[in-house]
Amino acid sequence: MDITHATVPGSGTVHHYDTRRGDHVGVMVFDDGRRALMFYDRADADTASHVVELDDDEATGSPSCCTAVRWPIDWRSWSGAWPS
């Protein structure tokens, strides 16, 4: 996956990538430490159609959630408790 980085003068740095499904996603890291996820409409890749601002806990927890499940799970027998 290719991630591009661009400085937004006076705001911070935006990191963009395209998912395998073709969705265009951005992560904005503001100079003051705020972070936001940005989702783009396929028809207009230059303007975010939806922005989700994250607080510190959400921003640090999001990567963990995205990478937490790395083993095959048999959903038919799942008890609802994640392995520790």
C-alpha positions as CSV (number, residue, x, y, z in Angstrom):
1,M,0.0,0.0,0.0
2,D,1.4,3.4,-1.0
3,I,0.9,6.2,1.5
4,T,1.5,9.8,0.3
5,H,2.4,12.6,2.7
6,A,1.7,16.3,2.2
7,T,2.2,19.3,4.4
8,V,-0.8,21.5,4.7
9,P,0.7,25.0,5.4
10,G,-0.5,26.3,8.8
11,S,-2.4,23.1,9.6
12,G,-0.2,20.0,9.7
13,T,0.4,16.9,7.6
14,V,-2.1,14.7,5.7
15,H,-1.4,11.1,4.9
16,H,-3.4,9.6,2.0
17,Y,-3.9,6.1,0.7
18,D,-6.2,4.0,-1.4
19,T,-7.7,0.8,-0.1
20,R,-7.9,-2.3,-2.2
21,R,-11.6,-1.6,-2.7
22,G,-10.7,1.8,-4.2
23,D,-11.7,4.0,-1.3
24,H,-9.5,7.1,-0.8
25,V,-8.7,7.7,2.9
26,G,-6.7,10.4,4.6
27,V,-5.3,10.9,8.1
28,M,-4.8,14.5,9.1
29,V,-2.3,15.2,11.9
30,F,-2.7,18.8,12.9
31,D,0.2,20.9,14.2
32,D,-1.5,21.1,17.6
33,G,-1.7,17.3,18.0
34,R,-5.4,16.8,16.9
35,R,-6.0,14.0,14.4
36,A,-8.8,13.3,11.9
37,L,-9.8,10.6,9.6
38,M,-11.0,11.8,6.2
39,F,-13.1,9.8,3.7
40,Y,-13.3,10.9,0.1
41,D,-16.1,10.5,-2.5
42,R,-14.8,8.5,-5.5
43,A,-16.2,11.2,-7.8
44,D,-14.1,14.0,-6.1
45,A,-10.8,12.7,-4.7
46,D,-9.8,16.3,-3.7
47,T,-12.6,17.0,-1.2
48,A,-13.3,15.0,1.9
49,S,-17.0,13.9,2.0
50,H,-16.8,12.9,5.7
51,V,-14.4,13.9,8.4
52,V,-14.1,12.2,11.8
53,E,-12.1,14.1,14.4
54,L,-10.4,11.8,17.0
55,D,-9.5,12.6,20.6
56,D,-6.2,11.2,22.0
57,D,-7.7,7.9,23.2
58,E,-9.5,7.3,19.9
59,A,-6.4,8.2,17.8
60,T,-4.1,5.9,19.8
61,G,-6.7,3.1,20.0
62,S,-7.7,3.0,16.4
63,P,-4.5,1.4,15.1
64,S,-4.7,-1.3,17.7
65,C,-8.3,-2.1,16.7
66,C,-7.3,-2.3,13.0
67,T,-4.5,-4.7,13.6
68,A,-5.9,-6.7,16.6
69,V,-7.4,-9.6,14.6
70,R,-4.6,-11.4,12.8
71,W,-5.6,-15.0,13.3
72,P,-8.4,-17.0,11.7
73,I,-11.5,-16.9,13.7
74,D,-14.3,-19.5,13.5
75,W,-17.2,-17.2,14.0
76,R,-19.6,-20.2,14.4
77,S,-17.9,-21.2,17.7
78,W,-16.8,-17.8,18.9
79,S,-17.7,-17.3,22.6
80,G,-17.6,-13.5,22.4
81,A,-14.4,-13.2,24.4
82,W,-11.2,-12.1,22.6
83,P,-8.1,-14.1,23.4
84,S,-5.6,-12.3,25.6
